[in-house]
Amino acid sequence: MEEITRDAHFSTAPMIGQFYLQGARLLSRSQYEQLDCQYANTPSLDDGFSASGEHYILVHLLNEFGYHPHSREEAFEITEKLLTEGWQQ
C-alpha cells in the first residue's frame, strides 16, 4: 500500500497504519455506530470487482469524519483501524 504524504501542516497528524490522516482521532460514539453499521452493510472487496453503492456510502462517511481514502481498499483499511480504536467517551 502506498504511503499518503501530507504537506507540513499535516505532518504532525497521528498515523493510522502507515497513513497520515487529516483529523486522526477517536470517533464519537455516534460516528462509531454509523461507521460500524455501514461497514457491516458493505460487501467485502472479494465479493465483486466494481464498487457497490455501499462502498460509496462508506467512503462518504469517512470523508464526513475527516478521512479521505483514495481507494476502496484504503477505505476498508481505515474503517477497520478506526473501529478497532473504539470511540471517545
PASENU-158557 format. One line per field, with one value per atom (N, C-alpha, C, O, CB): x, y, z; residue number from 1; residue in three letters; atom name. Coordinates in nm, 2 decimals. Glycine has a CB too. Layout:
<pts>
east = (X/...)
north = (Y/...)
up = (Z/...)
seq = (NUM/...)
type = (ALA/...)
atom = (CA/...)
</pts>
This chain:
<pts>
east = (0.09/0.00/0.09/0.19/-0.10/0.06/0.14/0.11/0.00/0.11/0.22/0.20/0.15/0.19/0.34/0.05/-0.01/0.08/0.09/-0.16/0.13/0.21/0.13/0.05/0.34/0.15/0.08/0.18/0.30/-0.01/0.14/0.23/0.27/0.22/0.17/0.35/0.40/0.28/0.30/0.49/0.17/0.06/0.01/-0.04/-0.05/0.01/-0.04/0.07/0.04/-0.12/0.19/0.30/0.30/0.36/0.43/0.23/0.22/0.10/0.07/0.23/0.01/-0.11/-0.08/0.02/-0.20/-0.16/-0.13/-0.15/-0.21/-0.23/-0.09/-0.10/-0.19/-0.20/0.04/-0.26/-0.34/-0.27/-0.28/-0.49/-0.22/-0.14/-0.02/0.05/-0.23/0.00/0.11/0.06/0.14/0.18/-0.06/-0.12/-0.13/-0.18/-0.25/-0.08/-0.11/-0.25/-0.28/0.00/-0.34/-0.47/-0.51/-0.49/-0.57/-0.57/-0.62/-0.72/-0.82/-0.67/-0.70/-0.80/-0.80/-0.90/-0.94/-0.69/-0.69/-0.72/-0.64/-0.56/-0.82/-0.87/-0.97/-1.02/-0.92/-1.01/-1.11/-1.25/-1.27/-1.12/-1.33/-1.46/-1.55/-1.53/-1.53/-1.66/-1.76/-1.84/-1.83/-1.86/-1.92/-1.99/-2.09/-2.10/-2.07/-2.15/-2.25/-2.18/-2.23/-2.32/-2.06/-1.98/-1.94/-1.95/-1.86/-1.90/-1.85/-1.97/-1.95/-1.80/-2.09/-2.20/-2.24/-2.28/-2.32/-2.24/-2.27/-2.17/-2.21/-2.27/-2.04/-1.94/-1.95/-1.93/-1.80/-1.97/-1.98/-2.10/-2.09/-2.00/-2.21/-2.33/-2.31/-2.34/-2.45/-2.25/-2.22/-2.11/-2.13/-2.17/-2.01/-1.91/-1.98/-1.94/-1.80/-2.07/-2.14/-2.23/-2.25/-2.23/-2.28/-2.36/-2.28/-2.33/-2.45/-2.15/-2.07/-2.01/-1.94/-1.96/-2.03/-1.97/-1.82/-1.76/-2.02/-1.76/-1.61/-1.56/-1.63/-1.56/-1.43/-1.37/-1.36/-1.36/-1.22/-1.37/-1.37/-1.50/-1.51/-1.33/-1.61/-1.74/-1.78/-1.88/-1.84/-1.69/-1.72/-1.60/-1.52/-1.84/-1.60/-1.49/-1.51/-1.42/-1.47/-1.64/-1.66/-1.72/-1.78/-1.76/-1.71/-1.77/-1.92/-1.98/-1.72/-1.97/-2.12/-2.16/-2.07/-2.17/-2.29/-2.33/-2.29/-2.27/-2.48/-2.28/-2.25/-2.10/-2.07/-2.26/-2.01/-1.88/-1.87/-1.79/-1.79/-1.95/-1.96/-2.01/-1.96/-2.04/-2.11/-2.16/-2.05/-2.03/-2.28/-1.97/-1.87/-1.76/-1.72/-1.80/-1.72/-1.62/-1.68/-1.61/-1.58/-1.81/-1.87/-1.87/-1.84/-2.02/-1.90/-1.89/-1.75/-1.73/-1.94/-1.65/-1.51/-1.48/-1.41/-1.42/-1.52/-1.50/-1.56/-1.50/-1.55/-1.68/-1.75/-1.67/-1.67/-1.89/-1.61/-1.54/-1.39/-1.32/-1.54/-1.35/-1.22/-1.12/-1.00/-1.17/-1.16/-1.06/-1.09/-1.21/-1.08/-0.99/-1.01/-0.94/-0.83/-0.96/-1.00/-0.93/-0.93/-1.02/-1.01/-0.83/-0.81/-0.85/-0.84/-0.67/-0.90/-0.94/-1.03/-1.04/-0.82/-1.10/-1.19/-1.11/-1.15/-1.27/-0.99/-0.90/-0.86/-0.87/-0.78/-0.83/-0.79/-0.90/-0.89/-0.72/-1.02/-1.14/-1.17/-1.20/-1.27/-1.15/-1.17/-1.06/-1.09/-1.16/-0.93/-0.83/-0.85/-0.83/-0.69/-0.88/-0.91/-1.02/-1.02/-0.93/-1.13/-1.25/-1.22/-1.26/-1.36/-1.15/-1.11/-1.03/-1.05/-1.04/-0.93/-0.85/-0.93/-0.91/-0.73/-1.02/-1.10/-1.19/-1.21/-1.18/-1.25/-1.34/-1.26/-1.32/-1.41/-1.14/-1.06/-1.02/-1.01/-0.93/-1.00/-0.97/-1.08/-1.05/-0.92/-1.20/-1.32/-1.36/-1.32/-1.29/-1.44/-1.48/-1.44/-1.40/-1.64/-1.45/-1.41/-1.53/-1.65/-1.37/-1.51/-1.61/-1.67/-1.76/-1.56)
north = (-0.12/0.00/0.12/0.13/0.00/0.22/0.34/0.43/0.45/0.41/0.50/0.59/0.72/0.77/0.61/0.78/0.91/1.01/1.01/0.91/1.10/1.21/1.34/1.36/1.23/1.42/1.54/1.65/1.63/1.55/1.78/1.89/1.91/1.84/2.02/2.01/2.03/2.05/2.02/2.15/2.11/2.13/2.00/2.00/2.20/1.89/1.76/1.67/1.56/1.70/1.71/1.61/1.57/1.47/1.68/1.65/1.62/1.54/1.50/1.74/1.51/1.44/1.29/1.24/1.44/1.24/1.10/1.01/1.04/1.05/0.89/0.79/0.68/0.64/0.74/0.63/0.50/0.41/0.44/0.52/0.30/0.22/0.30/0.36/0.17/0.30/0.37/0.50/0.57/0.29/0.54/0.66/0.78/0.76/0.63/0.89/1.02/1.06/1.07/1.13/1.08/1.11/1.24/1.27/1.00/1.33/1.46/1.43/1.36/1.55/1.49/1.48/1.35/1.31/1.51/1.27/1.14/1.15/1.22/1.07/1.09/1.10/0.99/0.93/1.24/0.97/0.87/0.93/1.05/0.83/0.85/0.89/0.91/0.86/0.79/0.99/1.00/0.87/0.79/1.12/0.84/0.72/0.71/0.61/0.70/0.82/0.83/0.80/0.72/0.96/0.86/0.83/0.69/0.62/0.92/0.63/0.49/0.40/0.31/0.46/0.43/0.34/0.35/0.25/0.38/0.47/0.49/0.41/0.34/0.64/0.43/0.36/0.21/0.13/0.41/0.16/0.02/-0.04/-0.15/-0.01/0.03/-0.02/-0.02/-0.12/0.07/0.08/0.09/-0.02/-0.08/0.22/-0.04/-0.14/-0.28/-0.36/-0.14/-0.31/-0.43/-0.45/-0.56/-0.45/-0.34/-0.34/-0.35/-0.38/-0.22/-0.31/-0.30/-0.44/-0.50/-0.20/-0.48/-0.61/-0.61/-0.50/-0.65/-0.72/-0.72/-0.70/-0.71/-0.86/-0.67/-0.65/-0.77/-0.76/-0.60/-0.89/-1.02/-1.05/-1.14/-1.13/-0.98/-1.01/-0.95/-0.97/-0.96/-0.86/-0.81/-0.72/-0.67/-0.72/-0.71/-0.64/-0.48/-0.41/-0.68/-0.44/-0.30/-0.25/-0.33/-0.26/-0.12/-0.07/-0.07/-0.05/0.08/-0.11/-0.10/0.03/0.11/-0.22/0.06/0.18/0.19/0.30/0.20/0.07/0.06/0.11/0.17/-0.08/0.08/0.13/0.28/0.34/0.07/0.34/0.48/0.55/0.65/0.53/0.49/0.54/0.53/0.62/0.46/0.42/0.41/0.52/0.58/0.27/0.54/0.65/0.78/0.87/0.65/0.81/0.93/0.95/1.06/0.93/0.85/0.86/0.90/0.99/0.73/0.83/0.86/1.00/1.07/0.76/1.05/1.19/1.28/1.38/1.22/1.26/1.34/1.35/1.45/1.29/1.24/1.23/1.28/1.28/1.09/1.33/1.39/1.29/1.32/1.44/1.18/1.08/1.07/1.07/0.94/1.07/1.07/0.96/0.98/1.21/0.84/0.73/0.75/0.82/0.60/0.70/0.71/0.59/0.58/0.75/0.48/0.36/0.29/0.32/0.27/0.19/0.10/0.03/0.01/0.01/-0.02/-0.09/-0.01/-0.05/-0.15/0.12/0.21/0.24/0.26/0.34/0.26/0.28/0.17/0.19/0.30/0.04/-0.07/-0.07/-0.09/-0.20/-0.04/-0.04/0.07/0.04/-0.02/0.19/0.30/0.26/0.28/0.43/0.21/0.18/0.07/0.09/0.13/-0.03/-0.14/-0.08/-0.12/-0.25/0.00/0.06/0.15/0.15/0.14/0.23/0.32/0.24/0.28/0.42/0.14/0.05/-0.02/-0.04/-0.05/-0.06/-0.12/-0.03/-0.07/-0.18/0.10/0.20/0.24/0.28/0.33/0.22/0.25/0.39/0.46/0.22/0.44/0.58/0.65/0.59/0.59/0.79/0.87/0.88/0.88/1.01/0.88/0.88/1.02/1.05/0.84)
up = (0.00/0.00/0.00/0.08/0.12/-0.08/-0.10/0.02/0.06/-0.23/0.07/0.18/0.13/0.03/0.25/0.21/0.18/0.25/0.37/0.22/0.18/0.24/0.24/0.15/0.17/0.34/0.35/0.36/0.38/0.48/0.34/0.35/0.50/0.58/0.29/0.52/0.66/0.76/0.88/0.66/0.71/0.80/0.86/0.98/0.73/0.79/0.83/0.88/0.93/0.72/0.88/0.91/1.06/1.09/0.88/1.14/1.28/1.32/1.43/1.37/1.22/1.24/1.28/1.23/1.12/1.37/1.41/1.29/1.19/1.52/1.30/1.19/1.22/1.34/1.15/1.13/1.14/1.04/0.92/1.12/1.09/1.00/0.94/1.02/0.88/0.82/0.76/0.70/0.62/0.65/0.72/0.66/0.76/0.87/0.60/0.71/0.79/0.75/0.63/0.76/0.85/0.82/0.88/1.00/0.87/0.80/0.85/0.96/0.94/0.74/1.07/1.18/1.25/1.31/1.12/1.24/1.30/1.45/1.53/1.28/1.50/1.64/1.66/1.56/1.67/1.78/1.81/1.76/1.77/1.95/1.71/1.67/1.79/1.90/1.57/1.77/1.87/1.87/1.78/1.85/1.97/1.98/1.86/1.80/2.11/1.83/1.72/1.58/1.50/1.71/1.56/1.44/1.43/1.33/1.43/1.54/1.55/1.51/1.43/1.69/1.57/1.54/1.39/1.33/1.63/1.33/1.19/1.11/1.01/1.15/1.14/1.06/1.07/0.98/1.10/1.19/1.22/1.14/1.08/1.37/1.14/1.07/0.92/0.85/1.10/0.87/0.72/0.68/0.58/0.68/0.77/0.74/0.73/0.64/0.85/0.82/0.82/0.69/0.64/0.94/0.63/0.51/0.38/0.28/0.51/0.39/0.27/0.24/0.32/0.29/0.11/0.07/0.07/0.05/-0.07/0.11/0.11/-0.03/-0.13/0.17/-0.04/-0.17/-0.25/-0.38/-0.15/-0.19/-0.26/-0.33/-0.41/-0.17/-0.29/-0.33/-0.47/-0.52/-0.23/-0.52/-0.65/-0.70/-0.62/-0.65/-0.83/-0.89/-0.89/-0.86/-1.04/-0.91/-0.91/-0.77/-0.70/-1.02/-0.75/-0.62/-0.63/-0.73/-0.60/-0.51/-0.50/-0.44/-0.39/-0.41/-0.43/-0.37/-0.22/-0.17/-0.38/-0.16/-0.02/0.00/0.10/0.04/-0.09/-0.09/-0.09/-0.02/-0.20/-0.18/-0.19/-0.06/-0.02/-0.31/0.00/0.13/0.24/0.32/0.17/0.24/0.34/0.32/0.42/0.32/0.19/0.17/0.20/0.26/0.02/0.18/0.21/0.37/0.41/0.17/0.44/0.59/0.63/0.72/0.66/0.58/0.61/0.58/0.66/0.54/0.46/0.43/0.53/0.57/0.29/0.57/0.67/0.80/0.87/0.69/0.83/0.96/0.95/1.05/1.01/0.83/0.81/0.76/0.76/0.94/0.71/0.65/0.50/0.46/0.72/0.42/0.27/0.20/0.15/0.22/0.20/0.13/-0.02/-0.08/0.16/-0.08/-0.23/-0.31/-0.43/-0.26/-0.23/-0.30/-0.20/-0.09/-0.33/-0.26/-0.17/-0.07/0.04/-0.26/-0.11/-0.02/0.10/0.21/-0.10/0.07/0.17/0.26/0.38/0.11/0.21/0.29/0.39/0.50/0.20/0.34/0.43/0.54/0.66/0.35/0.50/0.60/0.71/0.82/0.53/0.66/0.76/0.85/0.97/0.68/0.79/0.87/0.97/1.09/0.78/0.93/1.03/1.14/1.26/0.96/1.11/1.22/1.31/1.43/1.16/1.25/1.34/1.43/1.54/1.25/1.37/1.46/1.56/1.67/1.37/1.54/1.64/1.75/1.87/1.57/1.72/1.82/1.91/2.02/1.75/1.87/1.95/1.94/1.85/2.10/2.04/2.04/2.16/2.26/2.02/2.15/2.27/2.36/2.32/2.23/2.49/2.59/2.60/2.69/2.72)
seq = (1/1/1/1/1/2/2/2/2/2/3/3/3/3/3/4/4/4/4/4/5/5/5/5/5/6/6/6/6/6/7/7/7/7/7/8/8/8/8/8/9/9/9/9/9/10/10/10/10/10/11/11/11/11/11/12/12/12/12/12/13/13/13/13/13/14/14/14/14/14/15/15/15/15/15/16/16/16/16/16/17/17/17/17/17/18/18/18/18/18/19/19/19/19/19/20/20/20/20/20/21/21/21/21/21/22/22/22/22/22/23/23/23/23/23/24/24/24/24/24/25/25/25/25/25/26/26/26/26/26/27/27/27/27/27/28/28/28/28/28/29/29/29/29/29/30/30/30/30/30/31/31/31/31/31/32/32/32/32/32/33/33/33/33/33/34/34/34/34/34/35/35/35/35/35/36/36/36/36/36/37/37/37/37/37/38/38/38/38/38/39/39/39/39/39/40/40/40/40/40/41/41/41/41/41/42/42/42/42/42/43/43/43/43/43/44/44/44/44/44/45/45/45/45/45/46/46/46/46/46/47/47/47/47/47/48/48/48/48/48/49/49/49/49/49/50/50/50/50/50/51/51/51/51/51/52/52/52/52/52/53/53/53/53/53/54/54/54/54/54/55/55/55/55/55/56/56/56/56/56/57/57/57/57/57/58/58/58/58/58/59/59/59/59/59/60/60/60/60/60/61/61/61/61/61/62/62/62/62/62/63/63/63/63/63/64/64/64/64/64/65/65/65/65/65/66/66/66/66/66/67/67/67/67/67/68/68/68/68/68/69/69/69/69/69/70/70/70/70/70/71/71/71/71/71/72/72/72/72/72/73/73/73/73/73/74/74/74/74/74/75/75/75/75/75/76/76/76/76/76/77/77/77/77/77/78/78/78/78/78/79/79/79/79/79/80/80/80/80/80/81/81/81/81/81/82/82/82/82/82/83/83/83/83/83/84/84/84/84/84/85/85/85/85/85/86/86/86/86/86/87/87/87/87/87/88/88/88/88/88/89/89/89/89/89)
type = (MET/MET/MET/MET/MET/GLU/GLU/GLU/GLU/GLU/GLU/GLU/GLU/GLU/GLU/ILE/ILE/ILE/ILE/ILE/THR/THR/THR/THR/THR/ARG/ARG/ARG/ARG/ARG/ASP/ASP/ASP/ASP/ASP/ALA/ALA/ALA/ALA/ALA/HIS/HIS/HIS/HIS/HIS/PHE/PHE/PHE/PHE/PHE/SER/SER/SER/SER/SER/THR/THR/THR/THR/THR/ALA/ALA/ALA/ALA/ALA/PRO/PRO/PRO/PRO/PRO/MET/MET/MET/MET/MET/ILE/ILE/ILE/ILE/ILE/GLY/GLY/GLY/GLY/GLY/GLN/GLN/GLN/GLN/GLN/PHE/PHE/PHE/PHE/PHE/TYR/TYR/TYR/TYR/TYR/LEU/LEU/LEU/LEU/LEU/GLN/GLN/GLN/GLN/GLN/GLY/GLY/GLY/GLY/GLY/ALA/ALA/ALA/ALA/ALA/ARG/ARG/ARG/ARG/ARG/LEU/LEU/LEU/LEU/LEU/LEU/LEU/LEU/LEU/LEU/SER/SER/SER/SER/SER/ARG/ARG/ARG/ARG/ARG/SER/SER/SER/SER/SER/GLN/GLN/GLN/GLN/GLN/TYR/TYR/TYR/TYR/TYR/GLU/GLU/GLU/GLU/GLU/GLN/GLN/GLN/GLN/GLN/LEU/LEU/LEU/LEU/LEU/ASP/ASP/ASP/ASP/ASP/CYS/CYS/CYS/CYS/CYS/GLN/GLN/GLN/GLN/GLN/TYR/TYR/TYR/TYR/TYR/ALA/ALA/ALA/ALA/ALA/ASN/ASN/ASN/ASN/ASN/THR/THR/THR/THR/THR/PRO/PRO/PRO/PRO/PRO/SER/SER/SER/SER/SER/LEU/LEU/LEU/LEU/LEU/ASP/ASP/ASP/ASP/ASP/ASP/ASP/ASP/ASP/ASP/GLY/GLY/GLY/GLY/GLY/PHE/PHE/PHE/PHE/PHE/SER/SER/SER/SER/SER/ALA/ALA/ALA/ALA/ALA/SER/SER/SER/SER/SER/GLY/GLY/GLY/GLY/GLY/GLU/GLU/GLU/GLU/GLU/HIS/HIS/HIS/HIS/HIS/TYR/TYR/TYR/TYR/TYR/ILE/ILE/ILE/ILE/ILE/LEU/LEU/LEU/LEU/LEU/VAL/VAL/VAL/VAL/VAL/HIS/HIS/HIS/HIS/HIS/LEU/LEU/LEU/LEU/LEU/LEU/LEU/LEU/LEU/LEU/ASN/ASN/ASN/ASN/ASN/GLU/GLU/GLU/GLU/GLU/PHE/PHE/PHE/PHE/PHE/GLY/GLY/GLY/GLY/GLY/TYR/TYR/TYR/TYR/TYR/HIS/HIS/HIS/HIS/HIS/PRO/PRO/PRO/PRO/PRO/HIS/HIS/HIS/HIS/HIS/SER/SER/SER/SER/SER/ARG/ARG/ARG/ARG/ARG/GLU/GLU/GLU/GLU/GLU/GLU/GLU/GLU/GLU/GLU/ALA/ALA/ALA/ALA/ALA/PHE/PHE/PHE/PHE/PHE/GLU/GLU/GLU/GLU/GLU/ILE/ILE/ILE/ILE/ILE/THR/THR/THR/THR/THR/GLU/GLU/GLU/GLU/GLU/LYS/LYS/LYS/LYS/LYS/LEU/LEU/LEU/LEU/LEU/LEU/LEU/LEU/LEU/LEU/THR/THR/THR/THR/THR/GLU/GLU/GLU/GLU/GLU/GLY/GLY/GLY/GLY/GLY/TRP/TRP/TRP/TRP/TRP/GLN/GLN/GLN/GLN/GLN/GLN/GLN/GLN/GLN/GLN)
atom = (N/CA/C/O/CB/N/CA/C/O/CB/N/CA/C/O/CB/N/CA/C/O/CB/N/CA/C/O/CB/N/CA/C/O/CB/N/CA/C/O/CB/N/CA/C/O/CB/N/CA/C/O/CB/N/CA/C/O/CB/N/CA/C/O/CB/N/CA/C/O/CB/N/CA/C/O/CB/N/CA/C/O/CB/N/CA/C/O/CB/N/CA/C/O/CB/N/CA/C/O/CB/N/CA/C/O/CB/N/CA/C/O/CB/N/CA/C/O/CB/N/CA/C/O/CB/N/CA/C/O/CB/N/CA/C/O/CB/N/CA/C/O/CB/N/CA/C/O/CB/N/CA/C/O/CB/N/CA/C/O/CB/N/CA/C/O/CB/N/CA/C/O/CB/N/CA/C/O/CB/N/CA/C/O/CB/N/CA/C/O/CB/N/CA/C/O/CB/N/CA/C/O/CB/N/CA/C/O/CB/N/CA/C/O/CB/N/CA/C/O/CB/N/CA/C/O/CB/N/CA/C/O/CB/N/CA/C/O/CB/N/CA/C/O/CB/N/CA/C/O/CB/N/CA/C/O/CB/N/CA/C/O/CB/N/CA/C/O/CB/N/CA/C/O/CB/N/CA/C/O/CB/N/CA/C/O/CB/N/CA/C/O/CB/N/CA/C/O/CB/N/CA/C/O/CB/N/CA/C/O/CB/N/CA/C/O/CB/N/CA/C/O/CB/N/CA/C/O/CB/N/CA/C/O/CB/N/CA/C/O/CB/N/CA/C/O/CB/N/CA/C/O/CB/N/CA/C/O/CB/N/CA/C/O/CB/N/CA/C/O/CB/N/CA/C/O/CB/N/CA/C/O/CB/N/CA/C/O/CB/N/CA/C/O/CB/N/CA/C/O/CB/N/CA/C/O/CB/N/CA/C/O/CB/N/CA/C/O/CB/N/CA/C/O/CB/N/CA/C/O/CB/N/CA/C/O/CB/N/CA/C/O/CB/N/CA/C/O/CB/N/CA/C/O/CB/N/CA/C/O/CB/N/CA/C/O/CB/N/CA/C/O/CB/N/CA/C/O/CB/N/CA/C/O/CB/N/CA/C/O/CB/N/CA/C/O/CB/N/CA/C/O/CB/N/CA/C/O/CB/N/CA/C/O/CB/N/CA/C/O/CB/N/CA/C/O/CB/N/CA/C/O/CB)
</pts>
